[in-house]
Structures are given as C-alpha cells and as structure tokens.
Amino acid sequence: MMIQKKDRFENKRGKVYEIAGKWGRDFILAPIEEADDECLIYTPGEMEEFLETGCFKSVGGKK
C-alpha cells in the first residue's frame, strides 16, 4: 500500500488519524479531532505491520 499525505486511518478504538507528512522517512499521523493535539510518528515498517494486524485500517483520504 502506498501511503500518502492526507490518507486516513482508524485505530481499533475508532480514533481517526490523517497522514500530516513525514519526518525523514517516518510518517506523522495527526488526529482529525480538533480537541486532540497528540500526533503519532511511525516508521514505514511499523505502519505496514499495523495495517496487516488490523491495529489500523484505511478509511480513505485526500479530499
């Protein structure tokens, strides 16, 4: 899966994050809820593993 800026992913708790950009090779995920300001940073390998194991699922993106 090619992950790009603005792609959205939902975790098992129903929280949705959007790819805000990259830090080096790592992905920065920003929550879409305005009240939440805690971003996540994951390596490409971690993102791949999370998608394979169901920790995250793709929910669209690029508006």
TORLUM-462238 format. One record per residue: x, y, z of N, C-alpha, C in turn. Coordinates in steps of 0.05 Angstrom, whole numbers. Layout:
<pts>
<pt <X; Y; Z>; <X; Y; Z>; <X; Y; Z>>
...
</pts>
This chain:
<pts>
<pt <17; -24; 0>; <0; 0; 0>; <18; 25; 0>>
<pt <12; 43; -18>; <26; 68; -19>; <12; 88; -1>>
<pt <26; 96; 20>; <15; 115; 40>; <23; 143; 32>>
<pt <4; 161; 30>; <9; 189; 22>; <-4; 209; 41>>
<pt <6; 233; 39>; <-5; 255; 55>; <-36; 256; 51>>
<pt <-50; 260; 73>; <-79; 263; 74>; <-94; 236; 75>>
<pt <-79; 213; 73>; <-92; 187; 76>; <-101; 185; 105>>
<pt <-124; 172; 110>; <-135; 170; 137>; <-136; 141; 146>>
<pt <-131; 137; 172>; <-130; 111; 184>; <-145; 112; 210>>
<pt <-160; 90; 216>; <-174; 88; 241>; <-162; 66; 258>>
<pt <-158; 72; 284>; <-147; 51; 302>; <-170; 34; 313>>
<pt <-163; 14; 329>; <-184; -4; 340>; <-204; 10; 358>>
<pt <-196; 32; 369>; <-214; 47; 387>; <-232; 67; 372>>
<pt <-230; 68; 345>; <-246; 85; 329>; <-235; 113; 325>>
<pt <-211; 118; 335>; <-199; 145; 331>; <-186; 146; 304>>
<pt <-192; 168; 289>; <-182; 171; 262>; <-159; 191; 261>>
<pt <-138; 182; 246>; <-114; 199; 242>; <-110; 203; 212>>
<pt <-98; 225; 206>; <-91; 232; 178>; <-61; 235; 176>>
<pt <-50; 226; 154>; <-21; 229; 149>; <-17; 259; 144>>
<pt <-2; 272; 163>; <3; 300; 161>; <28; 306; 145>>
<pt <46; 286; 143>; <71; 290; 128>; <91; 269; 138>>
<pt <116; 275; 133>; <138; 257; 141>; <159; 271; 157>>
<pt <173; 256; 173>; <196; 265; 188>; <218; 246; 180>>
<pt <234; 255; 161>; <253; 237; 149>; <238; 217; 133>>
<pt <240; 191; 139>; <225; 170; 126>; <199; 163; 141>>
<pt <197; 172; 166>; <175; 164; 184>; <150; 180; 178>>
<pt <127; 168; 183>; <101; 180; 178>; <91; 194; 204>>
<pt <80; 218; 200>; <68; 234; 222>; <38; 232; 218>>
<pt <25; 221; 238>; <-4; 219; 238>; <-16; 239; 257>>
<pt <-34; 255; 248>; <-47; 276; 264>; <-76; 268; 268>>
<pt <-87; 270; 292>; <-115; 264; 297>; <-133; 284; 282>>
<pt <-155; 274; 272>; <-173; 293; 257>; <-191; 309; 276>>
<pt <-194; 300; 301>; <-209; 314; 321>; <-193; 339; 330>>
<pt <-205; 362; 328>; <-192; 387; 335>; <-183; 389; 364>>
<pt <-198; 376; 381>; <-192; 377; 410>; <-168; 361; 417>>
<pt <-160; 343; 400>; <-137; 325; 405>; <-113; 336; 390>>
<pt <-91; 341; 404>; <-67; 352; 391>; <-43; 334; 392>>
<pt <-47; 308; 400>; <-25; 290; 402>; <-21; 274; 376>>
<pt <2; 279; 363>; <9; 266; 338>; <24; 240; 343>>
<pt <24; 223; 324>; <39; 198; 326>; <60; 197; 304>>
<pt <82; 184; 309>; <103; 181; 289>; <110; 151; 287>>
<pt <108; 140; 263>; <115; 112; 259>; <132; 108; 234>>
<pt <149; 88; 235>; <166; 81; 212>; <148; 68; 191>>
<pt <158; 67; 166>; <143; 52; 146>; <137; 23; 153>>
<pt <157; 10; 166>; <153; -18; 174>; <132; -21; 195>>
<pt <131; -2; 214>; <110; -3; 235>; <83; 1; 223>>
<pt <80; 20; 204>; <54; 24; 192>; <45; 0; 177>>
<pt <63; -13; 162>; <56; -37; 147>; <47; -59; 167>>
<pt <61; -62; 189>; <53; -83; 208>; <26; -76; 221>>
<pt <21; -51; 227>; <-5; -43; 239>; <-28; -48; 220>>
<pt <-23; -44; 195>; <-45; -48; 175>; <-49; -78; 171>>
<pt <-28; -94; 171>; <-30; -123; 168>; <-44; -136; 192>>
<pt <-39; -126; 216>; <-50; -138; 240>; <-77; -127; 248>>
<pt <-86; -106; 234>; <-112; -94; 240>; <-112; -72; 261>>
<pt <-88; -65; 271>; <-87; -43; 290>; <-97; -17; 278>>
<pt <-92; -13; 252>; <-102; 9; 237>; <-116; -2; 212>>
<pt <-136; 12; 203>; <-149; 6; 177>; <-152; 32; 162>>
<pt <-149; 30; 136>; <-152; 53; 118>; <-181; 61; 117>>
<pt <-186; 87; 120>; <-213; 97; 118>; <-215; 120; 98>>
<pt <-198; 119; 78>; <-200; 140; 57>; <-179; 161; 60>>
<pt <-184; 183; 47>; <-165; 206; 49>; <-167; 224; 25>>
<pt <-147; 241; 22>; <-145; 260; 0>; <-172; 272; -8>>
<pt <-180; 292; 6>; <-204; 306; 0>; <-200; 326; -22>>
</pts>
